[in-house]
Amino acid sequence: MNLAYDPIGTEEVEPVRYRIGDQDVILVDTPGFDDTNVSDTDILQRIADWLKQSYDDGALLTGIIYLHRISDQRMDGASMKNLRMFRRLCGTNNFRMVKLATTMWEKVSEEEGARRQDQLKKEYWKDMIDQGSTVHRISDDPQDAIKLVKSFLGGTTTILQLQDELRRGRTLGQTEAGAAIQEDIERLRLQYVKDLQEAKEEMRAAQRTRASSGCTIRYPSY
């Protein structure tokens, strides 16, 4: 069974059965984070529920595919969050089971795509590559994806860090992935407080400027 982590894909965990040669393969499409319709906590809960159930059923993973659009011009906040959450879900011990796959090559020139992939390998994926992850291209030719899935056939199985934490009795909030969500929430809270304080200072400065010119304006207090 292979896990495909797609930051821009479905909102649900969707297992799909394929026949490749003489073997049945289950490809599991998992949602990414920072979805506008579903909270990060709900996304993590859906992934956790499925992973726990699959472990209880004795269905273990033979490989993990992380999908990244090479057409994206940069790693924005959402992309960084998805990569951070993916790393916490997998655990460093499982990086050797990860295929970092770039897609949408038909949307960019060969030169630009190669430049972006080189940047990903050097700046964002380096530690994963150092620990065994490999980088692959998936073009619009279906054989690319099939070849990638085939590379897992006959391999050893693994237990993701999130699965291991849950089977040892941790609550979702006590897992590394759950802690990452709380860190993001706290980061947003601190940014909100900072932005609010800056807005107050700007309003007070404007009030002082108008008062010194002989015009008094009252602003609401916070």
Secondary structure, DSSP 4 states (H G I P E B T S, - for coil): -EEEEETTS-SS-EEEEEEETTEEEEEEEEE-S--SSS-HHHHHHHHHHHHHHHHHTT--BSEEEEEEETT-SS--HHHHHHHHHHHHHH-GGGGGGEEEEEE-GGGS-HHHHHHHHHHIIIIISHHHHHTT-EEEE--SSHHHHHHHHHTTTT---B--HHHHHHHTT--GGGSHHHHHHHHHHHHHHHHHHHHHHHHHHHHHHHHHHHHHTT--------
